[in-house]
């Protein structure tokens, strides 16, 4: 690929375009479509992991990337969480997760509430000429959310395939139990890290504000 093409920006743009595709595929009532949604999601999630590193290595950090990369991340989050909630609410047979059943609305409020509040605080800090850097816990939070989303897409595909094919044997039930608990535990981990990261960022913003007004 020619160096005239900014690869990190191309990956970010691709992620923006893939987000609605993931959502559209999830809403298709076929196991094959939801399986493809999982593959597309993995491609988008991997691009999110590597585009920043590529930008630093190639010296291709741009204002476009700084602006659009977080937007792409939030679009991908919405493209999975909103369908999860709608599908498991309208079709309980697609739920069945231990402890949660489906993906409840309050989990979306936690995830999106954190993103909204941190974005507002970042914007306010930027207006004062202050750039708040990303923190490790934010990356751990994003990783946990990605693992949960990938596992949940696989869960929806599995449940759809079971309905289509009439799976009900002991082997399927054993795998279903393992997969269900794995998905539930990744959701719990993602929720914990989301809340913890919010408090870490709130403390960072408080310190910055105190230093700038001192």
N, C-alpha and C positions, 0 to 999 in steps of 0.2 A: 504493500500500500504506500502510495506517495506520501512523503512527509508534509506535502501541502495540505493534506487532509488531517484535521485535528482529531485523532482517534478517540481520546477521552470524550470530547464533545459528541462525536458520532455515537459512542456507546450510550451516553446520557440521553441523546435524542431517541435512540432505539428503545430505551427503557420507557420513555414517555409514550411511544407508539404501542409498545407491547402491553402496557397496563390495561387499556380498554379491551384489548384482545383477550387477555386472561379473564376479565369479568364476563365478556360475551360468551366465551367457551364454557365457563362455569354454569351459566344459565341455560345451556343446552342440556336437555334431559336425557343424555346418553353417556354411558360410562366412557366410551372412546373419546368424546369431546372433552370430558373432564380430565381424562388422562393426558390429552394434548395440552390442556390448560396447565397441568403440572409441569410438563416439559418446558412450555413457554415461560412459566414462572421461574423455573430453575435458571434458564438462560438469562432472564432479566436480573435475578438475584446475583448471579455470578458477575454480570457486567457491573453491578453496583459495588462488588468487592474489589474489582480490579481497575475501574476507571480512574479513581483518585491516585492510585499508585503509579499507573501509567503516565498520568499528567505530571506528577512530580519527577519521574525518571526522564521524561522527554522534554521537560521544561515547557509544558503546554497548558499551564494553569491560566485560565481566562475568566473574565467577568461573566461570560455566558455560562461556563461550567459552575461557577460559584452560585449563580442565580438559579439555574435550571436543575442542577443535581438534587438539591433538597426537594424541589417541586416533584421531580420524578420519583423520589423515594416515597413521598406522601401519596402520590397517585397510585403507586403500586400497592401501598398499604390499603388504601381505600378500595382498590380493585379486587382485593381478596376479602377483607373483613366485612364489607357491606354485603357481598353475595353470601358469605358464610352465615351471617345473621338472617338474611331474607330466606335462604333456602332451608335452613334448619328450623326456622319459625313456621314457614308455610308447609314444610314437608317433614314432620317429626321422624319419619322412617329414615331420613338421612342423618339424624342426630345420633342419639344413643351413646354419647361420650360419658364416661364415668364422671360423677360429681356434677357436671354441667348439663348433660343431655345434649342440647344444641349449643350455639354460640350466642349467649345472651346479650341484650342491648347494652347493659352496663359495662361490659368489657370494651365495646366500641367507644363508649364515653370516656373510659380511662385512657385508652390509646390515643384517641383524637384530641381529648382534652389536654393531655400532656404536650402533644405536638403544637397545638394552638397557643398554649400559654408560653412555651419556650420560644416560639416564633415571634410572638408579640414582644417579649422581653428582648430578644435579639435585635428586633427592629428598633426598639427604643434606644438600645445601647449604640446601635450603628448610627443613629441620628446624632449622637453625642461624640461620634468619631471613635467609638470603642468596638473592637472586634472580639467577640467571645469565642475562643477556640473550641473545637470539639473535644470531648473528654472520653477516656476509655470506657466509662460505664455507658455512655451513649452508644458506643459501638457494640458493646455486649448486649444492650437492649435491642438494637437493630438485628443482631445475629439471632437472638432468641425469637424475635418476631418472625424472622425469615424461616427458621426451622419449624415453628408452629404452623405458619401459613403453608409451607410445603407439605407438612404432614397432614394438615386438614384437607388440602386439595386431594391428596391420595386417599384420605378417609371417604370423602364424598364420592370419588371414583369407585372405591371398593364397595360402598353401600349401594351405589347405583348398579354396579355389576352383579351384586348379590340379588338384587330385586329382579334384574333382567334374566338372570340364569337360574334363579331358585336355589342359590347356595345356602345350605343349612347344616352341613356336616360338621363333625367334631374338629377336623383340621381347620376349617374356615372359622369356627367359633373360637378356637384357640388363638388364631392369628388376629381375629377381630378384637379379642380381649387385650392382647399385647399392644396392638396398634392404637386401640382406644385409650389405654392408659398412657402410652407414650405421648399421644397428642394432647391429652389432658395435662400431663406434667409439663410439657413445653409451653402450654398456654399459661399455666400458673407461674412458671419461671419468667415468661415474657411480661406478665402483669407485675410481678415483684420488681423486676429490673426497670420497668417503665416508671413505677412510682418512685423507686430509689433514685433513678436518674433525674427525675423532676426535682426532688429535694436537693440533690447535688448541684444542679444548675441554679436553683433558687438561691442557694447559699453563695454560689459564685457571683450571681448578679447582685446580691446584697453587699458582698465585699467590694465589688467594683464600684457600686454606687456610693458606698461609704468613702472609698479612697478618692473618688472624683469630687466629692463635696467637702472633703476635709480641708 
